[in-house]
Amino acid sequence: MDHINEVTPDRVKKLMNEDENMVVVDVREDEEVAQGMIEGAKHIPLDKIPHSTNVLDKDKHYVFVCRSGRRSMTAASFLNEYGFNVSSMEGGMKKWDGEVIV
């Protein structure tokens, strides 16, 4: 398995403002997302990731986010195997200090 790039929450904030090809994908469950998610993030629960390969754009850079970083790494690893440009946000939402929407 290839190494999956981890990006800090601060780097994610910067990329959100600078990289129009970057998409934040929150892989947490509905109940978790209901408590708040990063504004502009796309919500795809982890168990739906395997069914998303045909709707995601391989020209985009996907940064996956979960609660602590484990599920986002799983999602990134899976899509990396299909040739997607992926990263995982280090520390997940536990480390995110930016704005969230409910």
Backbone bond lengths (Angstrom), bond angles and torsions (degrees), N, CA, C in turn:
res aa  C-N    CA-C-N  psi(-1)  N-CA   C-N-CA  omega(-1)  CA-C   N-CA-C  phi
1 M - - - 1.453 - - 1.524 109.70 -
2 D 1.317 116.06 136.41 1.462 120.67 177.75 1.520 110.51 -69.37
3 H 1.312 115.22 156.09 1.454 120.48 175.95 1.530 108.99 -70.64
4 I 1.316 117.29 134.24 1.460 122.44 178.00 1.529 108.32 -96.30
5 N 1.320 115.46 127.91 1.451 121.76 178.61 1.527 110.31 -66.77
6 E 1.335 116.76 132.48 1.460 121.13 172.82 1.521 107.83 -108.07
7 V 1.323 115.45 135.38 1.463 120.58 178.83 1.526 108.83 -118.74
8 T 1.307 115.41 143.78 1.463 120.19 179.46 1.526 109.44 -73.91
9 P 1.332 117.57 157.83 1.453 119.95 175.45 1.531 112.55 -56.82
10 D 1.332 117.53 -37.74 1.470 119.95 178.21 1.527 111.04 -63.34
11 R 1.312 116.77 -39.12 1.473 120.99 178.00 1.522 109.93 -66.54
12 V 1.330 117.48 -38.30 1.465 120.38 177.87 1.525 109.64 -61.31
13 K 1.334 117.40 -44.82 1.476 121.02 178.15 1.522 110.43 -56.99
14 K 1.318 115.89 -44.68 1.468 120.71 -178.94 1.530 110.40 -64.89
15 L 1.324 117.06 -45.70 1.467 120.65 179.45 1.527 112.15 -62.29
16 M 1.334 116.89 -34.63 1.462 120.51 179.55 1.524 111.02 -60.56
17 N 1.323 116.24 -31.09 1.464 120.99 -179.97 1.521 113.42 -89.97
18 E 1.322 117.68 -20.72 1.463 120.72 -171.77 1.522 115.43 -112.58
19 D 1.322 117.76 -24.33 1.465 120.35 -171.62 1.526 110.86 -118.08
20 E 1.328 115.77 102.10 1.468 119.59 -177.72 1.527 112.85 -70.10
21 N 1.321 118.11 -12.94 1.464 121.92 177.77 1.523 113.08 -91.43
22 M 1.346 117.09 -1.35 1.456 120.90 -178.93 1.523 109.03 -91.88
23 V 1.353 115.05 133.59 1.463 122.07 178.86 1.523 108.00 -126.91
24 V 1.328 115.96 125.39 1.461 120.85 174.96 1.526 107.33 -85.51
25 V 1.326 116.51 129.54 1.467 121.96 178.73 1.523 108.54 -121.96
26 D 1.323 115.46 119.05 1.462 122.16 178.80 1.524 108.17 -91.26
27 V 1.326 116.90 119.10 1.472 121.10 -175.92 1.535 113.03 -101.58
28 R 1.327 116.68 12.40 1.460 119.50 179.23 1.530 110.89 -73.79
29 E 1.317 116.04 168.52 1.459 122.45 178.41 1.530 110.43 -74.06
30 D 1.332 116.36 161.06 1.465 122.33 -178.26 1.533 112.32 -52.00
31 E 1.335 117.00 -43.91 1.466 120.78 -177.82 1.529 111.60 -62.18
32 E 1.329 116.22 -36.53 1.463 120.42 -179.94 1.523 110.73 -71.60
33 V 1.314 116.24 -42.99 1.459 121.22 -179.10 1.528 110.34 -65.19
34 A 1.329 117.38 -32.14 1.466 121.82 179.35 1.529 111.60 -61.36
35 Q 1.326 117.04 -21.89 1.463 121.14 178.68 1.525 112.30 -83.52
36 G 1.317 116.49 -7.52 1.457 120.91 177.45 1.510 111.82 134.11
37 M 1.341 115.07 137.92 1.460 120.42 177.00 1.519 109.06 -139.60
38 I 1.305 115.82 165.90 1.458 121.56 179.95 1.526 108.63 -65.06
39 E 1.331 115.83 129.84 1.463 120.08 179.94 1.525 110.53 -59.47
40 G 1.315 115.79 132.13 1.455 121.42 -179.83 1.510 114.42 89.40
41 A 1.341 116.58 -7.92 1.470 119.72 -179.93 1.526 109.77 -72.03
42 K 1.311 114.36 151.12 1.458 122.14 174.74 1.527 106.45 -96.31
43 H 1.327 117.26 136.86 1.462 120.12 -179.51 1.525 110.15 -102.19
44 I 1.324 115.76 115.75 1.464 122.32 173.04 1.530 106.11 -133.67
45 P 1.337 118.18 103.37 1.470 119.07 179.18 1.533 110.98 -55.00
46 L 1.307 116.00 147.66 1.464 121.59 -175.40 1.524 112.80 -50.03
47 D 1.333 117.74 -41.63 1.465 118.87 -177.13 1.531 113.43 -69.74
48 K 1.343 117.00 -11.25 1.472 121.09 177.46 1.535 112.31 -95.31
49 I 1.323 117.30 -11.33 1.473 121.41 -178.12 1.533 111.96 -56.03
50 P 1.337 120.33 -45.13 1.471 119.01 -179.53 1.533 113.47 -60.72
51 H 1.326 116.90 -23.41 1.466 121.08 -179.65 1.529 111.99 -93.16
52 S 1.329 117.87 4.28 1.458 122.20 -175.17 1.521 113.81 -101.97
53 T 1.320 116.94 -3.54 1.470 118.70 -174.83 1.516 112.74 -61.07
54 N 1.315 118.39 -28.22 1.461 120.52 -178.27 1.529 113.29 -86.04
55 V 1.338 118.48 -8.40 1.466 120.39 179.75 1.525 112.83 -112.19
56 L 1.313 117.30 -8.55 1.458 120.52 177.48 1.521 110.03 -91.20
57 D 1.326 115.46 147.58 1.463 123.13 -175.32 1.535 110.09 -94.46
58 K 1.317 117.39 120.47 1.474 120.58 -178.74 1.527 112.93 -68.48
59 D 1.350 117.68 -10.28 1.464 120.62 176.72 1.528 112.18 -84.80
60 K 1.316 117.09 -6.65 1.468 121.43 -179.72 1.526 110.60 -94.63
61 H 1.324 114.98 159.32 1.465 121.80 173.56 1.524 105.95 -106.41
62 Y 1.321 117.25 115.82 1.461 122.54 -178.21 1.521 110.11 -98.94
63 V 1.331 114.69 125.61 1.461 120.86 174.78 1.525 106.55 -109.80
64 F 1.323 115.93 115.78 1.460 121.78 -176.25 1.524 110.76 -91.66
65 V 1.340 114.74 141.70 1.456 122.78 -176.65 1.525 108.88 -132.76
66 C 1.324 116.12 140.01 1.467 121.19 172.39 1.528 107.13 -139.35
67 R 1.306 117.75 -155.53 1.464 120.24 -178.54 1.526 111.53 -74.37
68 S 1.347 117.07 -46.86 1.465 119.17 -174.15 1.527 114.36 -128.47
69 G 1.326 118.12 -11.93 1.457 120.63 177.31 1.511 115.86 121.18
70 R 1.305 118.27 -14.88 1.467 120.18 -177.10 1.535 111.96 -74.53
71 R 1.333 116.98 -50.51 1.473 119.78 -178.99 1.519 112.00 -66.46
72 S 1.337 116.51 -35.21 1.468 118.77 178.60 1.527 110.61 -65.94
73 M 1.318 116.80 -35.28 1.468 120.28 177.09 1.530 110.11 -67.90
74 T 1.325 117.01 -37.64 1.467 121.08 177.08 1.524 110.06 -61.99
75 A 1.329 117.13 -46.49 1.468 121.64 179.85 1.529 110.50 -62.87
76 A 1.330 116.35 -45.72 1.460 120.74 -179.89 1.527 110.87 -62.14
77 S 1.314 117.02 -42.94 1.471 121.02 179.75 1.526 110.99 -62.21
78 F 1.329 116.32 -42.99 1.458 120.64 -179.89 1.531 110.65 -61.40
79 L 1.335 116.83 -50.35 1.473 119.76 -176.57 1.526 112.16 -72.54
80 N 1.328 117.16 -26.19 1.457 120.81 174.65 1.532 109.93 -59.94
81 E 1.331 116.29 -37.76 1.468 121.28 178.77 1.535 111.97 -63.14
82 Y 1.325 116.62 -23.07 1.469 122.08 179.20 1.523 112.21 -97.49
83 G 1.326 116.69 8.70 1.457 120.66 174.47 1.514 115.66 87.53
84 F 1.326 118.06 15.54 1.457 120.75 178.25 1.526 110.58 -83.44
85 N 1.335 116.16 150.87 1.458 123.05 175.39 1.528 106.86 -85.79
86 V 1.324 117.36 108.01 1.462 121.66 -170.97 1.521 112.97 -132.41
87 S 1.326 114.10 155.11 1.462 123.05 172.21 1.516 107.25 -144.45
88 S 1.316 115.52 164.89 1.456 122.16 175.90 1.518 107.65 -122.20
89 M 1.354 116.65 136.58 1.465 119.05 178.39 1.522 109.43 -79.38
90 E 1.300 114.64 119.51 1.465 123.52 -178.84 1.532 111.05 -59.84
91 G 1.329 116.36 127.36 1.460 120.53 175.79 1.513 115.42 82.31
92 G 1.321 117.80 -8.53 1.454 121.96 177.89 1.519 114.10 58.65
93 M 1.332 114.99 -159.33 1.464 120.76 -177.81 1.526 112.14 -65.35
94 K 1.328 117.50 -19.70 1.466 120.00 176.05 1.525 110.91 -60.51
95 K 1.335 117.19 -30.08 1.463 122.02 -177.85 1.541 112.88 -98.80
96 W 1.326 117.85 -8.13 1.462 122.16 -177.16 1.522 109.25 -75.23
97 D 1.343 117.00 124.68 1.465 120.06 178.05 1.521 111.51 -117.19
98 G 1.336 115.60 10.93 1.465 119.95 178.96 1.521 111.39 -86.71
99 E 1.315 114.47 -173.29 1.455 121.55 -179.82 1.524 111.42 -64.30
100 V 1.319 115.35 146.27 1.464 121.57 172.11 1.522 108.29 -131.56
101 I 1.320 115.43 152.38 1.459 120.52 175.43 1.519 108.55 -114.57
102 V 1.303 115.85 151.05 1.476 120.72 -179.97 1.508 109.11 -109.74
